[in-house]
Amino acid sequence: MKAIWNDTVIAQSDDTVLVEGNHYFPRSAVNPAFLQFSNHKTMCAWKGQASYYSLLVNGDMNVDAAWYYPEPKPEAQSIRDHIAFWKGVKVTP
């Protein structure tokens, strides 16, 4: 799978975890050069508290376009150290 935004591959892996229709990429498969810290957080009843990254690619910012669970609940341990994308990021085979 590839995560692409602004004509740039942000992440690529053959080992994503599919949860609720979202592909979670191993952190090691995501190019950290495109990730920008975000203070944004949300809560999921069964996965726990999500933290976010914004993407900065070719001078364009996609705010809070990636999320991850630093301390997922027991039911969501399969996505520990994984990152998912939205907000126009295309995830394709």
C-alpha positions in Angstrom: 0.0 0.0 0.0 1.0 3.6 -0.6 -0.1 6.8 1.0 0.2 9.7 -1.5 -0.5 13.4 -1.1 0.5 16.3 -3.2 2.0 13.8 -5.8 4.4 12.5 -3.2 4.6 9.1 -1.5 4.3 9.7 2.2 4.3 6.0 3.2 4.7 2.6 1.6 4.3 -0.9 3.1 3.2 -4.4 2.3 2.3 -4.8 6.0 -0.5 -2.4 6.8 -3.2 -3.1 9.4 -6.7 -2.5 8.2 -9.1 -1.1 10.9 -12.5 0.4 10.2 -11.6 0.9 6.5 -8.3 2.7 7.3 -4.9 1.3 6.5 -2.4 1.9 9.4 1.2 2.0 8.1 4.1 0.9 10.3 5.8 4.0 11.6 9.0 2.8 10.0 7.2 2.9 6.6 6.3 6.6 6.9 8.8 9.2 5.7 9.3 11.3 8.8 10.5 14.3 6.7 6.9 15.0 5.8 5.5 14.8 9.4 4.9 18.0 11.4 3.9 17.9 15.1 0.3 18.8 15.9 -1.3 19.4 19.3 -4.6 18.0 18.0 -6.0 15.0 19.8 -9.3 13.0 19.6 -10.7 10.1 21.6 -12.0 6.8 20.3 -14.0 4.6 22.8 -12.2 1.4 21.9 -8.8 2.5 20.5 -8.0 5.3 23.0 -6.6 8.8 22.5 -5.4 9.6 19.0 -2.6 12.1 18.3 -2.1 13.8 15.0 0.6 15.0 12.6 0.2 17.6 9.8 1.9 16.9 6.5 4.2 19.3 4.9 5.0 18.4 1.3 6.5 20.7 -1.4 5.6 23.8 0.8 1.9 22.8 1.2 0.5 21.9 4.6 -2.3 19.4 5.2 -3.3 20.0 8.8 -3.9 17.0 11.0 -3.9 14.6 8.0 -2.3 11.7 9.8 -3.1 10.1 13.1 -1.8 7.5 15.5 -2.4 6.0 18.9 0.7 6.4 21.2 -1.0 4.2 23.9 -3.8 2.2 22.3 -6.2 0.3 24.5 -5.7 -3.5 24.7 -8.3 -4.1 21.9 -6.3 -1.9 19.5 -2.7 -3.1 20.2 -2.4 -4.1 16.5 -2.1 -0.5 15.6 0.6 0.5 18.1 3.5 2.3 16.3 1.3 2.7 13.2 0.0 5.8 11.4 -3.1 6.3 9.3 -4.1 9.1 6.9 -7.1 11.1 5.7 -7.9 14.6 4.4 -7.1 13.9 0.7 -4.3 11.5 1.2 -4.8 8.7 -1.3 -4.1 5.2 0.0 -3.8 2.8 -2.9 -2.3 -0.7 -3.6 
